[in-house]
Amino acid sequence: MRSMVEGFPLMLKAGRLDKTTLEEAEHNRQKGIDGICLVGMGGSAIAGEICAAYLSDRSAIPVVTFQGYTLPPFVNERWAVIAVSYSGDTDETLSAFESAQSRGCPTFTFTTGGDLEKQAKGTPIQKLTTGFQPRAALPLILSGILPLLEIILNLQRTDLESAATDLERMSKDWENMPFTPKQLAKDAMGKIPLFVGWKHLTPVAYRARCQMNENAKVMAFNSELPEASHNEIEGTASCGEFPLLPVFLRSTEEDQKTRNRFEATLEIFSKNGCNPMNLELGLRSRIQESLGFTFFLDLVSIELAELRDVDPLEVKRITELKKKLRKTT
Ligand code: PA5
């Protein structure tokens, strides 16, 4: 898992859309659609979440993510559906994909195979490289989904190649920062991490939580500002009872109002004994922040797994649950 995570920047450079996908994307762009729905679960969902948040200020139509069995009714034949399942055998994704097909939505599929590949026959399928854990394939999936979205939405393409090169270079300096991934993992030992994000870093906070769950096998939570100011902040009254590690993901894009909110929230967390930390990586653009924070926190999850002496690769409980459910259907 460590080598998969360390290959993050390299994987980002690997995305190539094949001819059928490109043609269908271009067709959808010309025809015009009402929205795009990204379907997938767990490690296969997160690339969509990050892309949707990254594009939220630029897209003229809704780009939504869906994690479940039946697509919401507003997803009709005027919507494009992008289904992602690394294994191609995830129940919820297969079911949502089926509803997309029955509603006549144009579909795009990212998978290594499984039933999803069979179900998607005759439509654009991007085959993913096998041999990864789904969550570790995030950069690979993102490097396909982001250009696909940008083509359909007729937006200027993000230069992922340069972003990946920058990330490779910048990550070398992380060992010299006050908080290295290892240090943050040490601080998280015996605590419940709570990742707080804002805007494009909201799904990154969610990703960090999932990586702590799946790789380091610990409970972890995520929340977002400004919403958390209206509920979670009251929970800080119990910080003395529960060992929490709040990590605030700080963006250089924060406007004054948001900065004030972060600072005031941090003060209240501190006053209540929650010992929050500001995570600042000094990244310069939105794409660098989305990718850089994700990469950094992925590394933290690996360090934490190592400190806790657990195997980040195996996901026994997810597999157990999938088996149990298969028996009931
Ligand atoms: O990272 C993981 O292993 C999980 O979160 C899976 O991604 C999730 O269970 C869905 O499976 P798949 O990605 O094969 O659709």
Residues whose N, C-alpha, C, O or C-beta is under 5 A from the ligand:
A	BS01	PA5	M41 G42 G43 S44 V84 S85 Y86 S87 G88 T90 P134 R135
